[in-house]
C-alpha cells in the first residue's frame, strides 16, 4: 500500500478564490482535490514530454561518473 504524504502551498487570497471558483465550475469535491488532480495531470504531461531528455541526461551523467537510475 502506498504511503500518503501531506503537502501545503502558499497562495494569495486572490489565488485561493480562483482555485475555489475553478473547483466549483469543474464540480470537484474541494479546491484541494482540484489542485491535486490538476498538478498530477501537468506532472504526467511534463514527464511524458521529457522522457527522452531525462533518459539522456541520466546516461550523460553516468558517463561522467555521476548517478545511476
CHARMM-style PDB file with segment names, atoms N, HN, CA, C and O in Angstrom:
ATOM      1  N   UNK     1       0.829  -1.173   0.000  1.00  0.00      PROA
ATOM      2  CA  UNK     1       0.000   0.000   0.000  1.00  0.00      PROA
ATOM      3  C   UNK     1       0.883   1.249   0.000  1.00  0.00      PROA
ATOM      4  O   UNK     1       1.888   1.300   0.710  1.00  0.00      PROA
ATOM      5  N   UNK     2       0.510   2.254  -0.795  1.00  0.00      PROA
ATOM      6  HN  UNK     2      -0.306   2.213  -1.372  1.00  0.00      PROA
ATOM      7  CA  UNK     2       1.280   3.487  -0.865  1.00  0.00      PROA
ATOM      8  C   UNK     2       1.048   4.348   0.364  1.00  0.00      PROA
ATOM      9  O   UNK     2      -0.067   4.443   0.877  1.00  0.00      PROA
ATOM     10  N   UNK     3       2.112   4.966   0.820  1.00  0.00      PROA
ATOM     11  HN  UNK     3       3.017   4.889   0.403  1.00  0.00      PROA
ATOM     12  CA  UNK     3       2.029   5.884   1.946  1.00  0.00      PROA
ATOM     13  C   UNK     3       1.490   7.227   1.442  1.00  0.00      PROA
ATOM     14  O   UNK     3       1.898   7.690   0.377  1.00  0.00      PROA
ATOM     15  N   UNK     4       0.600   7.842   2.173  1.00  0.00      PROA
ATOM     16  HN  UNK     4       0.268   7.466   3.038  1.00  0.00      PROA
ATOM     17  CA  UNK     4       0.042   9.130   1.801  1.00  0.00      PROA
ATOM     18  C   UNK     4       0.865  10.237   2.453  1.00  0.00      PROA
ATOM     19  O   UNK     4       1.156  10.190   3.649  1.00  0.00      PROA
ATOM     20  N   UNK     5       1.234  11.227   1.654  1.00  0.00      PROA
ATOM     21  HN  UNK     5       0.998  11.265   0.683  1.00  0.00      PROA
ATOM     22  CA  UNK     5       2.036  12.353   2.114  1.00  0.00      PROA
ATOM     23  C   UNK     5       1.188  13.612   2.045  1.00  0.00      PROA
ATOM     24  O   UNK     5       0.433  13.799   1.091  1.00  0.00      PROA
ATOM     25  N   UNK     6       1.303  14.456   3.023  1.00  0.00      PROA
ATOM     26  HN  UNK     6       1.916  14.304   3.798  1.00  0.00      PROA
ATOM     27  CA  UNK     6       0.576  15.724   3.035  1.00  0.00      PROA
ATOM     28  C   UNK     6       1.496  16.837   2.525  1.00  0.00      PROA
ATOM     29  O   UNK     6       2.677  16.887   2.871  1.00  0.00      PROA
ATOM     30  N   UNK     7       0.936  17.725   1.699  1.00  0.00      PROA
ATOM     31  HN  UNK     7      -0.023  17.684   1.419  1.00  0.00      PROA
ATOM     32  CA  UNK     7       1.695  18.860   1.172  1.00  0.00      PROA
ATOM     33  C   UNK     7       0.918  20.136   1.455  1.00  0.00      PROA
ATOM     34  O   UNK     7      -0.300  20.108   1.632  1.00  0.00      PROA
ATOM     35  N   UNK     8       1.621  21.236   1.495  1.00  0.00      PROA
ATOM     36  HN  UNK     8       2.611  21.259   1.352  1.00  0.00      PROA
ATOM     37  CA  UNK     8       0.927  22.515   1.619  1.00  0.00      PROA
ATOM     38  C   UNK     8       1.541  23.497   0.628  1.00  0.00      PROA
ATOM     39  O   UNK     8       2.707  23.375   0.251  1.00  0.00      PROA
ATOM     40  N   UNK     9       0.742  24.463   0.218  1.00  0.00      PROA
ATOM     41  HN  UNK     9      -0.205  24.561   0.525  1.00  0.00      PROA
ATOM     42  CA  UNK     9       1.236  25.513  -0.675  1.00  0.00      PROA
ATOM     43  C   UNK     9       0.764  26.853  -0.140  1.00  0.00      PROA
ATOM     44  O   UNK     9      -0.253  26.937   0.549  1.00  0.00      PROA
ATOM     45  N   UNK    10       1.500  27.884  -0.459  1.00  0.00      PROA
ATOM     46  HN  UNK    10       2.326  27.815  -1.018  1.00  0.00      PROA
ATOM     47  CA  UNK    10       1.114  29.238  -0.068  1.00  0.00      PROA
ATOM     48  C   UNK    10       0.536  29.931  -1.290  1.00  0.00      PROA
ATOM     49  O   UNK    10       1.139  29.930  -2.364  1.00  0.00      PROA
ATOM     50  N   UNK    11      -0.629  30.519  -1.117  1.00  0.00      PROA
ATOM     51  HN  UNK    11      -1.118  30.520  -0.245  1.00  0.00      PROA
ATOM     52  CA  UNK    11      -1.281  31.265  -2.187  1.00  0.00      PROA
ATOM     53  C   UNK    11      -1.856  32.556  -1.611  1.00  0.00      PROA
ATOM     54  O   UNK    11      -2.144  32.652  -0.418  1.00  0.00      PROA
ATOM     55  N   UNK    12      -2.013  33.527  -2.476  1.00  0.00      PROA
ATOM     56  HN  UNK    12      -1.779  33.449  -3.445  1.00  0.00      PROA
ATOM     57  CA  UNK    12      -2.648  34.769  -2.042  1.00  0.00      PROA
ATOM     58  C   UNK    12      -4.152  34.546  -1.920  1.00  0.00      PROA
ATOM     59  O   UNK    12      -4.663  33.519  -2.367  1.00  0.00      PROA
ATOM     60  N   UNK    13      -4.857  35.490  -1.324  1.00  0.00      PROA
ATOM     61  HN  UNK    13      -4.442  36.325  -0.961  1.00  0.00      PROA
ATOM     62  CA  UNK    13      -6.309  35.372  -1.208  1.00  0.00      PROA
ATOM     63  C   UNK    13      -6.956  35.329  -2.585  1.00  0.00      PROA
ATOM     64  O   UNK    13      -7.904  34.576  -2.804  1.00  0.00      PROA
ATOM     65  N   UNK    14      -6.444  36.141  -3.522  1.00  0.00      PROA
ATOM     66  HN  UNK    14      -5.674  36.753  -3.344  1.00  0.00      PROA
ATOM     67  CA  UNK    14      -6.983  36.136  -4.889  1.00  0.00      PROA
ATOM     68  C   UNK    14      -6.768  34.786  -5.567  1.00  0.00      PROA
ATOM     69  O   UNK    14      -7.666  34.271  -6.233  1.00  0.00      PROA
ATOM     70  N   UNK    15      -5.585  34.221  -5.397  1.00  0.00      PROA
ATOM     71  HN  UNK    15      -4.856  34.640  -4.856  1.00  0.00      PROA
ATOM     72  CA  UNK    15      -5.299  32.916  -5.986  1.00  0.00      PROA
ATOM     73  C   UNK    15      -6.194  31.838  -5.388  1.00  0.00      PROA
ATOM     74  O   UNK    15      -6.682  30.965  -6.106  1.00  0.00      PROA
ATOM     75  N   UNK    16      -6.411  31.895  -4.082  1.00  0.00      PROA
ATOM     76  HN  UNK    16      -6.015  32.605  -3.499  1.00  0.00      PROA
ATOM     77  CA  UNK    16      -7.280  30.918  -3.428  1.00  0.00      PROA
ATOM     78  C   UNK    16      -8.703  31.023  -3.970  1.00  0.00      PROA
ATOM     79  O   UNK    16      -9.352  30.003  -4.205  1.00  0.00      PROA
ATOM     80  N   UNK    17      -9.186  32.224  -4.167  1.00  0.00      PROA
ATOM     81  HN  UNK    17      -8.659  33.052  -3.976  1.00  0.00      PROA
ATOM     82  CA  UNK    17     -10.532  32.410  -4.707  1.00  0.00      PROA
ATOM     83  C   UNK    17     -10.642  31.842  -6.125  1.00  0.00      PROA
ATOM     84  O   UNK    17     -11.664  31.256  -6.482  1.00  0.00      PROA
ATOM     85  N   UNK    18      -9.590  32.016  -6.930  1.00  0.00      PROA
ATOM     86  HN  UNK    18      -8.760  32.492  -6.640  1.00  0.00      PROA
ATOM     87  CA  UNK    18      -9.581  31.442  -8.279  1.00  0.00      PROA
ATOM     88  C   UNK    18      -9.629  29.916  -8.224  1.00  0.00      PROA
ATOM     89  O   UNK    18     -10.359  29.282  -8.986  1.00  0.00      PROA
ATOM     90  N   UNK    19      -8.847  29.336  -7.318  1.00  0.00      PROA
ATOM     91  HN  UNK    19      -8.253  29.852  -6.699  1.00  0.00      PROA
ATOM     92  CA  UNK    19      -8.835  27.877  -7.167  1.00  0.00      PROA
ATOM     93  C   UNK    19     -10.201  27.363  -6.732  1.00  0.00      PROA
ATOM     94  O   UNK    19     -10.679  26.350  -7.244  1.00  0.00      PROA
ATOM     95  N   UNK    20     -10.821  28.053  -5.798  1.00  0.00      PROA
ATOM     96  HN  UNK    20     -10.433  28.875  -5.382  1.00  0.00      PROA
ATOM     97  CA  UNK    20     -12.145  27.652  -5.329  1.00  0.00      PROA
ATOM     98  C   UNK    20     -13.175  27.750  -6.452  1.00  0.00      PROA
ATOM     99  O   UNK    20     -14.009  26.861  -6.618  1.00  0.00      PROA
ATOM    100  N   UNK    21     -13.109  28.841  -7.221  1.00  0.00      PROA
ATOM    101  HN  UNK    21     -12.431  29.564  -7.086  1.00  0.00      PROA
ATOM    102  CA  UNK    21     -14.062  29.038  -8.314  1.00  0.00      PROA
ATOM    103  C   UNK    21     -13.900  27.953  -9.382  1.00  0.00      PROA
ATOM    104  O   UNK    21     -14.885  27.396  -9.865  1.00  0.00      PROA
ATOM    105  N   UNK    22     -12.649  27.660  -9.742  1.00  0.00      PROA
ATOM    106  HN  UNK    22     -11.849  28.112  -9.349  1.00  0.00      PROA
ATOM    107  CA  UNK    22     -12.386  26.616 -10.746  1.00  0.00      PROA
ATOM    108  C   UNK    22     -12.882  25.259 -10.254  1.00  0.00      PROA
ATOM    109  O   UNK    22     -13.447  24.488 -11.029  1.00  0.00      PROA
ATOM    110  N   UNK    23     -12.676  24.965  -8.976  1.00  0.00      PROA
ATOM    111  HN  UNK    23     -12.217  25.591  -8.346  1.00  0.00      PROA
ATOM    112  CA  UNK    23     -13.129  23.689  -8.410  1.00  0.00      PROA
ATOM    113  C   UNK    23     -14.648  23.573  -8.485  1.00  0.00      PROA
ATOM    114  O   UNK    23     -15.183  22.507  -8.790  1.00  0.00      PROA
ATOM    115  N   UNK    24     -15.333  24.670  -8.206  1.00  0.00      PROA
ATOM    116  HN  UNK    24     -14.898  25.536  -7.958  1.00  0.00      PROA
ATOM    117  CA  UNK    24     -16.799  24.665  -8.290  1.00  0.00      PROA
ATOM    118  C   UNK    24     -17.248  24.479  -9.735  1.00  0.00      PROA
ATOM    119  O   UNK    24     -18.143  23.680 -10.011  1.00  0.00      PROA
ATOM    120  N   UNK    25     -16.628  25.216 -10.658  1.00  0.00      PROA
ATOM    121  HN  UNK    25     -15.901  25.865 -10.434  1.00  0.00      PROA
ATOM    122  CA  UNK    25     -17.007  25.123 -12.068  1.00  0.00      PROA
ATOM    123  C   UNK    25     -16.800  23.724 -12.638  1.00  0.00      PROA
ATOM    124  O   UNK    25     -17.585  23.263 -13.467  1.00  0.00      PROA
ATOM    125  N   UNK    26     -15.756  23.059 -12.197  1.00  0.00      PROA
ATOM    126  HN  UNK    26     -15.119  23.433 -11.523  1.00  0.00      PROA
ATOM    127  CA  UNK    26     -15.459  21.708 -12.686  1.00  0.00      PROA
ATOM    128  C   UNK    26     -16.043  20.617 -11.794  1.00  0.00      PROA
ATOM    129  O   UNK    26     -15.783  19.432 -11.999  1.00  0.00      PROA
ATOM    130  N   UNK    27     -16.829  21.023 -10.808  1.00  0.00      PROA
ATOM    131  HN  UNK    27     -17.040  21.986 -10.641  1.00  0.00      PROA
ATOM    132  CA  UNK    27     -17.550  20.112  -9.920  1.00  0.00      PROA
ATOM    133  C   UNK    27     -16.636  19.156  -9.144  1.00  0.00      PROA
ATOM    134  O   UNK    27     -16.953  17.978  -8.981  1.00  0.00      PROA
ATOM    135  N   UNK    28     -15.502  19.676  -8.671  1.00  0.00      PROA
ATOM    136  HN  UNK    28     -15.244  20.633  -8.804  1.00  0.00      PROA
ATOM    137  CA  UNK    28     -14.637  18.897  -7.784  1.00  0.00      PROA
ATOM    138  C   UNK    28     -15.217  18.965  -6.376  1.00  0.00      PROA
ATOM    139  O   UNK    28     -15.938  19.905  -6.042  1.00  0.00      PROA
ATOM    140  N   UNK    29     -14.904  17.973  -5.556  1.00  0.00      PROA
ATOM    141  HN  UNK    29     -14.318  17.210  -5.827  1.00  0.00      PROA
ATOM    142  CA  UNK    29     -15.429  17.944  -4.195  1.00  0.00      PROA
ATOM    143  C   UNK    29     -14.827  19.045  -3.319  1.00  0.00      PROA
ATOM    144  O   UNK    29     -15.448  19.483  -2.351  1.00  0.00      PROA
ATOM    145  N   UNK    30     -13.619  19.487  -3.663  1.00  0.00      PROA
ATOM    146  HN  UNK    30     -13.115  19.132  -4.450  1.00  0.00      PROA
ATOM    147  CA  UNK    30     -12.966  20.560  -2.905  1.00  0.00      PROA
ATOM    148  C   UNK    30     -11.911  21.218  -3.790  1.00  0.00      PROA
ATOM    149  O   UNK    30     -11.500  20.659  -4.807  1.00  0.00      PROA
ATOM    150  N   UNK    31     -11.485  22.395  -3.394  1.00  0.00      PROA
ATOM    151  HN  UNK    31     -11.819  22.849  -2.568  1.00  0.00      PROA
ATOM    152  CA  UNK    31     -10.438  23.050  -4.180  1.00  0.00      PROA
ATOM    153  C   UNK    31      -9.112  22.336  -4.022  1.00  0.00      PROA
ATOM    154  O   UNK    31      -8.289  22.374  -4.937  1.00  0.00      PROA
ATOM    155  N   UNK    32      -8.874  21.683  -2.886  1.00  0.00      PROA
ATOM    156  HN  UNK    32      -9.542  21.652  -2.142  1.00  0.00      PROA
ATOM    157  CA  UNK    32      -7.616  20.949  -2.731  1.00  0.00      PROA
ATOM    158  C   UNK    32      -7.585  19.734  -3.657  1.00  0.00      PROA
ATOM    159  O   UNK    32      -6.523  19.370  -4.161  1.00  0.00      PROA
ATOM    160  N   UNK    33      -8.735  19.107  -3.885  1.00  0.00      PROA
ATOM    161  HN  UNK    33      -9.598  19.403  -3.476  1.00  0.00      PROA
ATOM    162  CA  UNK    33      -8.814  17.998  -4.845  1.00  0.00      PROA
ATOM    163  C   UNK    33      -8.552  18.503  -6.256  1.00  0.00      PROA
ATOM    164  O   UNK    33      -7.879  17.835  -7.042  1.00  0.00      PROA
ATOM    165  N   UNK    34      -9.079  19.678  -6.581  1.00  0.00      PROA
ATOM    166  HN  UNK    34      -9.625  20.221  -5.942  1.00  0.00      PROA
ATOM    167  CA  UNK    34      -8.816  20.304  -7.883  1.00  0.00      PROA
ATOM    168  C   UNK    34      -7.318  20.547  -8.061  1.00  0.00      PROA
ATOM    169  O   UNK    34      -6.757  20.232  -9.111  1.00  0.00      PROA
ATOM    170  N   UNK    35      -6.676  21.102  -7.047  1.00  0.00      PROA
ATOM    171  HN  UNK    35      -7.132  21.358  -6.194  1.00  0.00      PROA
ATOM    172  CA  UNK    35      -5.233  21.390  -7.118  1.00  0.00      PROA
ATOM    173  C   UNK    35      -4.449  20.101  -7.292  1.00  0.00      PROA
ATOM    174  O   UNK    35      -3.553  20.033  -8.133  1.00  0.00      PROA
ATOM    175  N   UNK    36      -4.774  19.074  -6.506  1.00  0.00      PROA
ATOM    176  HN  UNK    36      -5.502  19.130  -5.823  1.00  0.00      PROA
ATOM    177  CA  UNK    36      -4.054  17.795  -6.570  1.00  0.00      PROA
ATOM    178  C   UNK    36      -4.177  17.158  -7.947  1.00  0.00      PROA
ATOM    179  O   UNK    36      -3.176  16.759  -8.543  1.00  0.00      PROA
ATOM    180  N   UNK    37      -5.395  17.062  -8.449  1.00  0.00      PROA
ATOM    181  HN  UNK    37      -6.208  17.386  -7.964  1.00  0.00      PROA
ATOM    182  CA  UNK    37      -5.597  16.419  -9.754  1.00  0.00      PROA
ATOM    183  C   UNK    37      -4.982  17.223 -10.887  1.00  0.00      PROA
ATOM    184  O   UNK    37      -4.393  16.649 -11.802  1.00  0.00      PROA
ATOM    185  N   UNK    38      -5.111  18.541 -10.839  1.00  0.00      PROA
ATOM    186  HN  UNK    38      -5.590  19.008 -10.095  1.00  0.00      PROA
ATOM    187  CA  UNK    38      -4.531  19.387 -11.877  1.00  0.00      PROA
ATOM    188  C   UNK    38      -3.003  19.276 -11.874  1.00  0.00      PROA
ATOM    189  O   UNK    38      -2.383  19.185 -12.933  1.00  0.00      PROA
ATOM    190  N   UNK    39      -2.409  19.284 -10.697  1.00  0.00      PROA
ATOM    191  HN  UNK    39      -2.913  19.358  -9.837  1.00  0.00      PROA
ATOM    192  CA  UNK    39      -0.953  19.143 -10.595  1.00  0.00      PROA
ATOM    193  C   UNK    39      -0.492  17.795 -11.133  1.00  0.00      PROA
ATOM    194  O   UNK    39       0.532  17.720 -11.813  1.00  0.00      PROA
ATOM    195  N   UNK    40      -1.230  16.735 -10.838  1.00  0.00      PROA
ATOM    196  HN  UNK    40      -2.061  16.796 -10.286  1.00  0.00      PROA
ATOM    197  CA  UNK    40      -0.859  15.406 -11.337  1.00  0.00      PROA
ATOM    198  C   UNK    40      -0.990  15.306 -12.855  1.00  0.00      PROA
ATOM    199  O   UNK    40      -0.165  14.668 -13.509  1.00  0.00      PROA
ATOM    200  N   UNK    41      -2.017  15.930 -13.411  1.00  0.00      PROA
ATOM    201  HN  UNK    41      -2.687  16.448 -12.879  1.00  0.00      PROA
ATOM    202  CA  UNK    41      -2.177  15.954 -14.872  1.00  0.00      PROA
ATOM    203  C   UNK    41      -0.990  16.668 -15.509  1.00  0.00      PROA
ATOM    204  O   UNK    41      -0.410  16.178 -16.478  1.00  0.00      PROA
ATOM    205  N   UNK    42      -0.632  17.825 -14.964  1.00  0.00      PROA
ATOM    206  HN  UNK    42      -1.103  18.223 -14.177  1.00  0.00      PROA
ATOM    207  CA  UNK    42       0.507  18.586 -15.502  1.00  0.00      PROA
ATOM    208  C   UNK    42       1.813  17.819 -15.325  1.00  0.00      PROA
ATOM    209  O   UNK    42       2.645  17.798 -16.232  1.00  0.00      PROA
ATOM    210  N   UNK    43       1.999  17.195 -14.177  1.00  0.00      PROA
ATOM    211  HN  UNK    43       1.324  17.212 -13.440  1.00  0.00      PROA
ATOM    212  CA  UNK    43       3.222  16.419 -13.932  1.00  0.00      PROA
ATOM    213  C   UNK    43       3.347  15.273 -14.931  1.00  0.00      PROA
ATOM    214  O   UNK    43       4.428  15.026 -15.468  1.00  0.00      PROA
ATOM    215  N   UNK    44       2.247  14.576 -15.178  1.00  0.00      PROA
ATOM    216  HN  UNK    44       1.369  14.776 -14.743  1.00  0.00      PROA
ATOM    217  CA  UNK    44       2.260  13.473 -16.144  1.00  0.00      PROA
ATOM    218  C   UNK    44       2.611  13.960 -17.540  1.00  0.00      PROA
ATOM    219  O   UNK    44       3.371  13.312 -18.259  1.00  0.00      PROA
ATOM    220  N   UNK    45       2.051  15.115 -17.923  1.00  0.00      PROA
ATOM    221  HN  UNK    45       1.434  15.642 -17.338  1.00  0.00      PROA
ATOM    222  CA  UNK    45       2.338  15.696 -19.231  1.00  0.00      PROA
ATOM    223  C   UNK    45       3.820  16.044 -19.362  1.00  0.00      PROA
ATOM    224  O   UNK    45       4.445  15.733 -20.376  1.00  0.00      PROA
ATOM    225  N   UNK    46       4.374  16.681 -18.349  1.00  0.00      PROA
ATOM    226  HN  UNK    46       3.866  16.933 -17.525  1.00  0.00      PROA
ATOM    227  CA  UNK    46       5.783  17.080 -18.371  1.00  0.00      PROA
ATOM    228  C   UNK    46       6.688  15.861 -18.435  1.00  0.00      PROA
ATOM    229  O   UNK    46       7.657  15.841 -19.194  1.00  0.00      PROA
ATOM    230  N   UNK    47       6.377  14.848 -17.644  1.00  0.00      PROA
ATOM    231  HN  UNK    47       5.590  14.863 -17.027  1.00  0.00      PROA
ATOM    232  CA  UNK    47       7.192  13.624 -17.646  1.00  0.00      PROA
ATOM    233  C   UNK    47       7.139  12.958 -19.018  1.00  0.00      PROA
ATOM    234  O   UNK    47       8.171  12.542 -19.545  1.00  0.00      PROA
ATOM    235  N   UNK    48       5.947  12.854 -19.599  1.00  0.00      PROA
ATOM    236  HN  UNK    48       5.108  13.192 -19.172  1.00  0.00      PROA
ATOM    237  CA  UNK    48       5.802  12.228 -20.913  1.00  0.00      PROA
ATOM    238  C   UNK    48       6.577  12.997 -21.974  1.00  0.00      PROA
ATOM    239  O   UNK    48       7.262  12.390 -22.797  1.00  0.00      PROA
ATOM    240  N   UNK    49       6.480  14.322 -21.967  1.00  0.00      PROA
ATOM    241  HN  UNK    49       5.924  14.816 -21.298  1.00  0.00      PROA
ATOM    242  CA  UNK    49       7.152  15.156 -22.965  1.00  0.00      PROA
ATOM    243  C   UNK    49       8.661  15.135 -22.817  1.00  0.00      PROA
ATOM    244  O   UNK    49       9.376  15.367 -23.792  1.00  0.00      PROA
ATOM    245  N   UNK    50       9.164  14.863 -21.621  1.00  0.00      PROA
ATOM    246  HN  UNK    50       8.584  14.674 -20.828  1.00  0.00      PROA
ATOM    247  CA  UNK    50      10.598  14.950 -21.362  1.00  0.00      PROA
ATOM    248  C   UNK    50      11.255  13.620 -21.074  1.00  0.00      PROA
ATOM    249  O   UNK    50      12.402  13.592 -20.627  1.00  0.00      PROA
ATOM    250  N   UNK    51      10.564  12.507 -21.316  1.00  0.00      PROA
ATOM    251  HN  UNK    51       9.632  12.529 -21.679  1.00  0.00      PROA
ATOM    252  CA  UNK    51      11.118  11.192 -21.015  1.00  0.00      PROA
ATOM    253  C   UNK    51      12.429  10.949 -21.753  1.00  0.00      PROA
ATOM    254  O   UNK    51      13.390  10.462 -21.157  1.00  0.00      PROA
ATOM    255  N   UNK    52      12.480  11.276 -23.020  1.00  0.00      PROA
ATOM    256  HN  UNK    52      11.699  11.672 -23.504  1.00  0.00      PROA
ATOM    257  CA  UNK    52      13.708  11.083 -23.793  1.00  0.00      PROA
ATOM    258  C   UNK    52      14.830  11.927 -23.224  1.00  0.00      PROA
ATOM    259  O   UNK    52      15.954  11.447 -23.078  1.00  0.00      PROA
ATOM    260  N   UNK    53      14.543  13.171 -22.903  1.00  0.00      PROA
ATOM    261  HN  UNK    53      13.630  13.562 -23.022  1.00  0.00      PROA
ATOM    262  CA  UNK    53      15.557  14.067 -22.358  1.00  0.00      PROA
ATOM    263  C   UNK    53      16.052  13.570 -21.010  1.00  0.00      PROA
ATOM    264  O   UNK    53      17.256  13.570 -20.753  1.00  0.00      PROA
ATOM    265  N   UNK    54      15.130  13.143 -20.141  1.00  0.00      PROA
ATOM    266  HN  UNK    54      14.152  13.143 -20.350  1.00  0.00      PROA
ATOM    267  CA  UNK    54      15.513  12.663 -18.815  1.00  0.00      PROA
ATOM    268  C   UNK    54      16.405  11.431 -18.945  1.00  0.00      PROA
ATOM    269  O   UNK    54      17.428  11.335 -18.267  1.00  0.00      PROA
ATOM    270  N   UNK    55      16.030  10.494 -19.806  1.00  0.00      PROA
ATOM    271  HN  UNK    55      15.199  10.572 -20.357  1.00  0.00      PROA
ATOM    272  CA  UNK    55      16.844   9.302 -20.015  1.00  0.00      PROA
ATOM    273  C   UNK    55      18.233   9.653 -20.520  1.00  0.00      PROA
ATOM    274  O   UNK    55      19.224   9.053 -20.105  1.00  0.00      PROA
ATOM    275  N   UNK    56      18.301  10.637 -21.426  1.00  0.00      PROA
ATOM    276  HN  UNK    56      17.495  11.125 -21.763  1.00  0.00      PROA
ATOM    277  CA  UNK    56      19.585  11.074 -21.967  1.00  0.00      PROA
ATOM    278  C   UNK    56      20.438  11.708 -20.883  1.00  0.00      PROA
ATOM    279  O   UNK    56      21.637  11.437 -20.822  1.00  0.00      PROA
ATOM    280  N   UNK    57      19.866  12.537 -20.030  1.00  0.00      PROA
ATOM    281  HN  UNK    57      18.891  12.757 -20.080  1.00  0.00      PROA
ATOM    282  CA  UNK    57      20.672  13.205 -19.014  1.00  0.00      PROA
ATOM    283  C   UNK    57      21.203  12.206 -17.989  1.00  0.00      PROA
ATOM    284  O   UNK    57      22.301  12.396 -17.466  1.00  0.00      PROA
ATOM    285  N   UNK    58      20.440  11.132 -17.687  1.00  0.00      PROA
ATOM    286  HN  UNK    58      19.548  10.978 -18.112  1.00  0.00      PROA
ATOM    287  CA  UNK    58      20.960  10.101 -16.809  1.00  0.00      PROA
ATOM    288  C   UNK    58      22.148   9.408 -17.466  1.00  0.00      PROA
ATOM    289  O   UNK    58      23.154   9.139 -16.810  1.00  0.00      PROA
ATOM    290  N   UNK    59      22.032   9.116 -18.768  1.00  0.00      PROA
ATOM    291  HN  UNK    59      21.214   9.334 -19.301  1.00  0.00      PROA
ATOM    292  CA  UNK    59      23.117   8.445 -19.486  1.00  0.00      PROA
ATOM    293  C   UNK    59      24.365   9.313 -19.502  1.00  0.00      PROA
ATOM    294  O   UNK    59      25.468   8.812 -19.280  1.00  0.00      PROA
ATOM    295  N   UNK    60      24.211  10.594 -19.759  1.00  0.00      PROA
ATOM    296  HN  UNK    60      23.315  11.000 -19.940  1.00  0.00      PROA
ATOM    297  CA  UNK    60      25.351  11.514 -19.797  1.00  0.00      PROA
ATOM    298  C   UNK    60      25.991  11.599 -18.423  1.00  0.00      PROA
ATOM    299  O   UNK    60      27.216  11.554 -18.307  1.00  0.00      PROA
ATOM    300  N   UNK    61      25.174  11.721 -17.376  1.00  0.00      PROA
ATOM    301  HN  UNK    61      24.180  11.758 -17.470  1.00  0.00      PROA
ATOM    302  CA  UNK    61      25.705  11.827 -16.015  1.00  0.00      PROA
ATOM    303  C   UNK    61      26.483  10.561 -15.656  1.00  0.00      PROA
ATOM    304  O   UNK    61      27.543  10.643 -15.035  1.00  0.00      PROA
ATOM    305  N   UNK    62      25.969   9.395 -16.038  1.00  0.00      PROA
ATOM    306  HN  UNK    62      25.108   9.328 -16.542  1.00  0.00      PROA
ATOM    307  CA  UNK    62      26.635   8.132 -15.722  1.00  0.00      PROA
ATOM    308  C   UNK    62      27.987   8.047 -16.432  1.00  0.00      PROA
ATOM    309  O   UNK    62      28.967   7.572 -15.858  1.00  0.00      PROA
ATOM    310  N   UNK    63      28.033   8.510 -17.681  1.00  0.00      PROA
ATOM    311  HN  UNK    63      27.237   8.896 -18.147  1.00  0.00      PROA
ATOM    312  CA  UNK    63      29.285   8.505 -18.448  1.00  0.00      PROA
ATOM    313  C   UNK    63      30.365   9.320 -17.746  1.00  0.00      PROA
ATOM    314  O   UNK    63      31.554   9.030 -17.882  1.00  0.00      PROA
ATOM    315  N   UNK    64      29.955  10.330 -17.001  1.00  0.00      PROA
ATOM    316  HN  UNK    64      28.989  10.565 -16.891  1.00  0.00      PROA
ATOM    317  CA  UNK    64      30.906  11.228 -16.346  1.00  0.00      PROA
ATOM    318  C   UNK    64      31.047  10.910 -14.867  1.00  0.00      PROA
ATOM    319  O   UNK    64      31.445  11.770 -14.081  1.00  0.00      PROA
ATOM    320  N   UNK    65      30.717   9.659 -14.476  1.00  0.00      PROA
ATOM    321  HN  UNK    65      30.394   8.961 -15.115  1.00  0.00      PROA
ATOM    322  CA  UNK    65      30.893   9.230 -13.101  1.00  0.00      PROA
ATOM    323  C   UNK    65      29.791   9.669 -12.161  1.00  0.00      PROA
ATOM    324  O   UNK    65      29.955   9.600 -10.943  1.00  0.00      PROA
ATOM    325  N   UNK    66      28.672  10.119 -12.703  1.00  0.00      PROA
ATOM    326  HN  UNK    66      28.539  10.175 -13.693  1.00  0.00      PROA
ATOM    327  CA  UNK    66      27.560  10.601 -11.884  1.00  0.00      PROA
ATOM    328  C   UNK    66      26.658   9.482 -11.412  1.00  0.00      PROA
ATOM    329  O   UNK    66      27.061   8.321 -11.338  1.00  0.00      PROA
ATOM    330  N   UNK    67      25.458   9.843 -11.103  1.00  0.00      PROA
ATOM    331  HN  UNK    67      25.130  10.785 -11.163  1.00  0.00      PROA
ATOM    332  CA  UNK    67      24.473   8.923 -10.544  1.00  0.00      PROA
ATOM    333  C   UNK    67      23.934   7.939 -11.567  1.00  0.00      PROA
ATOM    334  O   UNK    67      24.069   8.135 -12.775  1.00  0.00      PROA
ATOM    335  N   UNK    68      23.330   6.893 -11.067  1.00  0.00      PROA
ATOM    336  HN  UNK    68      23.221   6.734 -10.085  1.00  0.00      PROA
ATOM    337  CA  UNK    68      22.718   5.854 -11.878  1.00  0.00      PROA
ATOM    338  C   UNK    68      21.230   5.836 -11.561  1.00  0.00      PROA
ATOM    339  O   UNK    68      20.830   6.249 -10.473  1.00  0.00      PROA
ATOM    340  N   UNK    69      20.399   5.364 -12.495  1.00  0.00      PROA
ATOM    341  HN  UNK    69      20.724   5.028 -13.379  1.00  0.00      PROA
ATOM    342  CA  UNK    69      18.949   5.295 -12.255  1.00  0.00      PROA
ATOM    343  C   UNK    69      18.616   4.423 -11.078  1.00  0.00      PROA
ATOM    344  OT1 UNK    69      17.442   4.260 -10.743  1.00  0.00      PROA
TER     345      UNK     69
END
